[in-house]
Amino acid sequence: MNEKIVPEQRGGEDSSSSVTAKSATAAASASSASMTLASAALESHKATTITTASSNPRTSGACASSSSSSQSASAPASASSYQEKQPMLNATDMRELREIKQLLWGDNVREDVFKRWSQGFEFSKVEPSALVQKQGGPCAVIAPVQAYLLKIIIMDLPGIKLSEISPDKSQNLLIQALCDILKNCRAPRYRIVHLLRRRGNATEAGSPKKSSPAGEEGSAPAGQAAGSSEEVEEAAEATPASVSKLSQALQLDQDLHEEVSPDEFHERLHTLHFKDIESVARYYMENYGQLAHTYGVLLFMYSVFLTKGSELVAADISDTSEPLIHSTYGYGGQSLINLMLTGRAVAHVWDNEQDVGGLKLRGICEQSDIGFITLMEEMRYCTVGSFFKNPRYPVWVMGSDTHLTVLFSNEKRLVSPETPSETGRRIFKSYDPEGNNFISTTMLREVLVALNLVSEPAYVALMQKRLDPENLGIILLNAFMDEFFPLESRSTPDTFELMHYNGIPGSNENNKVRYYCGTAILLEGDLKSVCTSNPMVTCLQTKWPNIEINWHDGHMPSLN
């Protein structure tokens, strides 16, 4: 985010999700009315395994590269025999992991900030589909993942009671959400980062280096220099059976929940390449422990960066002088948030590009699946564009000065297509960046052109005199709307329910993360109530200026 942010509050919840990998049979039992590609891969995993065992394996589209210089000598014999057939080091992944580390953390990774980001994806016991955030910082990843998870529930599981979602179904939904975020990167392949086990004594004593069990491309640790070009080979395709062997090897790791130093973490990073999202979903289902263990959030974040590509991320950011994770407070920058929400790491939240002092600053280039609104807009720190305020699905990440939370609704009319009057209002306001509800008279022709209305010079001159009869040099929004859209209508209902999620236990009643529901009312006219002591309403008014909301059970959700 563009403003200085203080540390988020810390809370504890007496709950943790299952951290062991679930069987494919359990995943197959979780069904939904409409399945995404990733979900279909999860449901068909059992059948794929049986087919692979009884016939020649089909190509799964996975390949691997290791960023560890040595592997444990205690790997299964079957995996070890597979290792001997693998190509050598993949310098590309190794180089990009170093570049991603630099983009995220800068020259040095502060251990206290790294520890705050060191957590897995865990669900609340009292709200089975709500992720828990243990400390301040990783909301830049957790909140977008939660938003995509809720989007899937809203669109694919209409009418389901959130409190009745099973743990297995929650894991299935989480994997679908992660796959949706990866798909936004629009990359030709998916490069998934995971953590290898600690080095065994035999390896440390000088046994030969071996490549990854799943086999294809290896790379040196992220902090080491690249090998010679002769050592680099193209990634080979792996079969479902080879990925299964990797799963067995990873599941033997007994120290997934032990804390390691930032240096050791980066030395143990390892990558897998997948050609299709179904294979990614299958891999995550077989290795769910990699998501739930101590570094699950970090590993997924690195997977998104690596899948997008470090060069493309750096090009989106433009200014890479500051790390994306604040070195003191640990919060994620707007580029990181935007990458998780849209697949592009641009630094701004307005629509398209804006010229600021001769610099072309890039914002959001198209309508997003998930929206974004922020309290910082009311404080005039930024301007959120229509693409973020009007997403494809009724789910918004909400930003305060310290934290990210999620707002969502089952009311799909909140994101229905704009009426002509709503389009007119939006276009007019795009020429009024300071929110004064008026524009210069000289801008009238540009507004009419943008709206595909008559813009001949004689007509524009006539309208300028009509809309600015006192020759003040300004045209008011209300006068413009009355002239060009006299029968104003809106697609948004007058009343609707909103729900809110805050992943920090200490920001919830009894330190238990759960959803809070309220009834929203849109008042008539353009007047809005001003309540500076209510940040929630103030933030909502950046999207719905005339909104009021009554929260059920008398509990006011917190943005912090």
N, C-alpha and C positions, 0 to 999 in steps of 0.2 A: 504494500500500500504506500501511498505517497507521503504519508504524514509520520511524525514521530510517534511511536507506540510504546507504551509501557508494558511490563511483563504481565501475562495473563495470570489469573489467580489459579491456585493449585487446589485440587480436591481429591478425596479418595472415595472409592466406591467398593463396597464389600461384594464385588462380583467380578468374575472373569469368564471369558468364553472358553469352550473346549479348545485345547491347543494341539490335539492329535489329529492326524489326517483321517477323515471319514471314509468309509468304504464306498465303492461305487454303487453298491446295492442301495445304500441309504440315500444316495443322491438320486437314484432312479425312482425312488418312491415319492420324491417331492415333485408334484406335477402342477402345472398351471394351465389356464385356458389358452393363452397365447404365448408361445415360447420364442425367445430370441435365438440366434445362431449359437451363441455361447451356451445358453441353457440346453439347447438340443444336444450339444456335444456332451454336456454333463449327463443327460438322461440316457444317452446311447453308449456311455463309457463301458458298461459291463459287456454289452454285445460286442464292442470293438475288441476288448481284451480276449474274449472267447474265440473270436474269428482269428485273431493274430496267433493264438496258441495252436490252432488246428490247421493252419494253412500258411502259405507264403505271406509274410507280412507286407502290408501296403505302406507306401510312403506316407509318413505323418506330417512331413514338413518341418521337423525340428532339427536343429543343429546346435552345437555347444562350443563355448570357448572358455578357457579357464584363466582367471586372473590370480591364481595361486601358483607359486613356483613349484610346489610339491603336494602330493596327496598322501592320505593316511595309508599305512601298510596293512591295515586291518580291514580293507574293503572286501566284499564277498568275492569268492573265486570267479564266479560268473562275470562279475563286473570287471575284475582284473584282467581276465582273458580278453574282454571286449576292449579294454584300454589299449592293448598292444596294437590294435588296428587303426588307431586314431591318427589324424594329421597332427602337425606341430603347431606352434604358437600363432595366435591371431593378433597381430599387432594393432589392427584397427580398433577392436573393442578395448584393448588395453589403453591405447592413446585417448579414446573418447571418454573412458572412465576417469582418466586423470583430468581431462578438460571439464567434465561434469563436476567433479569434486571441486575444482577451482571456481566454477560458476556458482556453485551452491554455498561454499564455505569460505572462499577467499584463500589467502596464503596459509592460514592456520585454522584448524578445526578446534574450537574451544571445547574442552571436555565436558564442562557443565551444560553447554547448549546441546552438544551431541547426546548427552544422557536424557535430556528432556524430549528429544526426538526418538529416543530408543524405546519403542513400544510396538506391539502387534495390533492387529485388528481384533478387538474384543467387543462382545455385545453385552448390553445391560441385562441383568437377570429379570428386572421388572418390565422391561420393554425389549422383547426379543429381537427386534430389527434395528435397535438404536445402538450405534457405536459409542464406546466410552473413550474419552480423551483423558489421559492420566495427568499430563502437565501442560503448561502453556507452550505453544510453538507449533506442533504438528497439525493444528486446525486447517492450515493451508492445504493439506492433503486429505485429512479426515472429513472435513465438511463437504468438499466436492464429491468424495466417494459416497458419503451419506446421501447427498442430493441425488446422485444417479441411482442409488439403491431405492430411494423413495419414488423416483420417476418410474422405475420398473414396476413397483407395487401399484402405483396409481393407474398406469396404462395397461398392465397385463393381468392384474389381480383385482378387478373392480369389485367392491363390496366386501372384500376380506377384512376381518377384524385384526387390527395390528397386534393386539395382545395375544392372538391365537396362532401366530406364525411359529412354526416349530423351529428348533435350533438348526436342524438339517436344512430346512428351507431358507433360513437366514444365511447360512453359509453359501447356499446355491445363489441367492440374490446378491451377496457380496461379490462372488466371482463374476456374475453377469455385469455388475456395476464396474468392476475393474476392467473387464474386457471392453465395455463401452468407452471408457476413458482412453484405453489404448487404441481403439479404432479411430478416435478423433485425430490421432497423429497422422493418419493417412499415409502410412509408411508401407513400402513393399514387403516388409517382413517385421516380425515382432521379436525384439531382443529382450529377453526376460532375465533379470539379475537375481541371483540367489546366493546364499552363503554356504561355503564349504565347511566341513568339520575341521577341527584343529589338526595340525600336522602330527603324524605319528612318530614315534621315536626312531623307527627304522628309516623313515625318510630323512629325518634330521641327521641321522648318522651317515648319510651319504648314499642311500639307495637311488637308483636311476629315477629321473623325473618321468612322470606319466601324465597323459592327458586325461580329460574328464571321462567318467564312466559312460556318459551318454554320447559321447564322443565326438565331436567333429573338429572344431577349431579350438586351440588353446591360446591363452595369452598370459603374459607375466603379470605379477601384481600391479594394481593401479598406480602404485607409487614408484615402480621401477622403470628403467629405460627399455625401449623396444629392442627386440632381437634383430638379427640381420634379416634382410629381405628374403634370403634363401630359406629361412625357417618358416615363412608364412605360406600357408596353403589355403586354397578355397574351401569353404565350409561344405562338408558332405551331408547328404540327407540321411536322417536317422529313421528307423522304423518305430512303430508303437512299442515293440518289444524292447528296443534299446532305451527308450524313454522310461519304460517300466523298470529296467535295471537301474537307471539313475535314481528313480523314486525309492527303490529298495535301499540303495546306498545312502541317500539323504536321510531316510527314516532311521538309520542306525545312529545318526548323530545324537549324542546324549547331552551336548552342551548348547543346544539351541537357545536355552533360556539363561545362559550365563552371560554376564556383561563382558565386553571386550573393549579395548582402547580404540579410539578412532583409527589409528594406524593399522591395527590388526584387522579391524573390520574391513578396511579398504584392501588389505592384502588378501583377504579370503573371498573377495567377490568373484563370482563365476557367472558366465552368461550362457543362455540357451537361445537359439534362433528358431522361430516358427514361421511358416509361410501362411498359415491361416489361423483365425481366431478360435476355431473349434479345438485346435491342438493346444492352444494356450489354456483354454478352459479345462481341457482334460488334464493338462499338467498341473494346474492349480488344484484341481480336485484330488489328484493323487498325492499332492504335496501340500496339503492345507496347512501343515505345521509351519511352512515357510512364511505364510501370511500371518499366522497367529503368534509366532514367537517374538522374542524381544525386539527384533529388527524388521518386522514385517512391513511397517509403514515406510521406513527408509528404503527397503528393497523395492517396493512397488514404485516409489518416487524415482529411484534410479532407473527402473525399467521404462517408465514413461519418457524420461530424458534420453535414454539410449535408443529407444524405438524411434523417437522423433529425430534424433541425431544431434550431436553437440554443435555442429556448425549451423544447422538451421535454428536451433535454440538461440545461439549467440547472435545470429542475424536478426531474429525477432526482437531480442532485448535491446539491441543497438548499443546501449551503454553498459558495458560489462565491468566497469571499474568498481562497482559495489556488489558484494555477494548477495545472492537471492535470499539467503537466510541471515537475518540480522545477527551480527557477531556478539552483541550484548544481550538483547532481549529474546532472540531466538525465533521471532515471528517470520513468516514467509512473505516475501514481497509480492506485489501485484502481478509481476510476470509469472511467478510460480503459480499463483491462483488462476490466472488466465490460461496457462498451459493445461492445468488439470480440468478446467471447465470447457475449453474450446479446442485444445490441441495446438494453440499458438501462444508463444510466450511474450506477446506484446505487453508493453508497460502501462497502457492506458485503457480506460473503460468507455471512451466515447465511440461513436460510430465512425468507421473508416479512418481517414487521415485528417489531421488538422494542422494548419500552418501556424506555428507559434514562433514569432520573431525570425521568420525565414526558414525555420526547421520544419520538415515534414514528420510529424509524430504520429505513429500508427496506433490505431485502436482496434476495435472489434469489426471484422469485415463482413460478417453475416449473422443472421439470427442464430442464437445459441440454443442448444437443447435445454440447458439450465440457465436461469437468470441470475442476475447479481444486482443488489441494491445496497447502498451504504449510507450510514449516518454522516460520513465525510462529505457527501454531496450537500446536505443541509448546511454544513459548516463552510461551504464554498471551497473545499480543498480539491474537488474534482467534479466532473460532469459525466454522469452515466448516460450512455446513449440508448436509443430505442431497441437495438439488438439485444442488449442485456435486460432491459426493463420488460421487454415483451418476448420471452422465450417461447419455444415450441411447446413446452410442458409447464404446468403450474407449480414449478419448484424454483425457489430463489435462494442462493447463498446470501446471507445478510452480514454486512461488515460493520463493526463498531470501531472505536479507536483502540481496542485491545484484543479483539477476538472475531471469529467467524462462526455463525450459526446457520440454521436452515429453516426457511419458511416454505410451507407447502399446503396444497388444498386439493380436494377431490373435485372441485368445481372447474370443469374443463372450459367453461365459457370465459374464464379469466384470461385465457390465451387464444380466444377465437379471433378470426381475421378482423382487422380494423374496419370500422364503418368509414364512409367518406369524410364525415365530420371529424372523426378521431385522427384520420390521416392529415386533414387540414390543420388541426390543432398541433399535431406533432411537427409538421413541416414549418409552421409559423414559429414554434418555439425553438427550432433548430437555428433560426436566424436571431434568436434572443438568448444567447448563451448565459447571460447574467440573470435570467429569470425575472425580468422587469415587467413582463406581459405587454410589451410594446416593441415595435421595431421602427427604424428610421423610414420615413416616407420614401426615400430613394431605393429601399430594398423591396418595395412592393412588386416590381416586375420580376425579380428573381424568385420570389415566393410563388407568384402565379405560374411562372415557367415550371418550377418544381412540382406544382400540382396539376400540370397539364391543363390549365385554364387559359382563357384568352389573354394574350400578353402583347397585343399590338400597341404601339406607342400612344396612339390617340385614346384608346380605351384605358390604358394605365394612367394617363394624365387625368382623365375624367374620374377614375376611382380615387386617385390621390386627393383631389379636391373634395370628393364626397366623404372620404374616410378621415380627412384632416381639414374640416371646414374652417378652423381657426388658424390654419397655417402655422401650427406649432412644430412641424417637422417630424411628427411621430404618428404612428397608427396603432391604436389599442387593439389587443387581442379580441376583446368582446365585440368591438365594432367590426372587425374583420370577419369573425364567425357569424355575426348577425347578417352581414351582407352576402356572404358566399355560402353559408350553411345555415339558413334560417330555421330549418326543421331538424335541429341537432338531435341525434339519437346516439346511444352508446350500446355496445355489445355486452359490457360488463353488467351482471345483475346488481340490483340495489343492495341485496344482503347475501352473504355467503360465509362459509366457515373457513377459518385459517387454522393451521397447526404449526407449532414451533418446536424445534429441536436445538438443544444446547448440550454438547458432548461432555462438558466438564461437570463431574459429579457435584462439586461444591456450589455450582450455580443452579442446582435443582433441589427441590424439597427432599429433606432427609438424605441428601447426598446420593440419590438414586436417579440415574439418567432416564428420563421418559419424555413422551410428547405431551404438549399442552395445547388445548383446543380453545378457540374463541370465536364469537360471532361478530363479523364485520358489517358495518353499515356505511354506505356511501351517501353523504348528505347532498342536498340539492345545491346547485350553483357552484361557483368557484371559491366560496369562502371556506376557510379551514380553521380548525381550532389550533392554537399555538400553546404547546405545553412542553417547555424546555426541560421539565423535571421528569418527562416520560420519554426516554430515548427510543423505546420500541415504537410508539406512535409517530414520533418524529421521523424515524427511518421509514416506516410504512408510507408516510405522506410524500416521500420522494417518488413513490410509484403511484399512489392514489391520494392526491392532495386533500380531498375532502372526506377521508376515512375516519371513522371511529370504531373502536373494537372493545367488546366486553369479553374478558377471559372467563371461562367456566371455572368453577370451584374457587373463584376469588384469588387465584394465584397469577401474578404478573410475571411472565417469563423474562429472563435476563438476556441481554445481548452480550454480556461480558462473562 
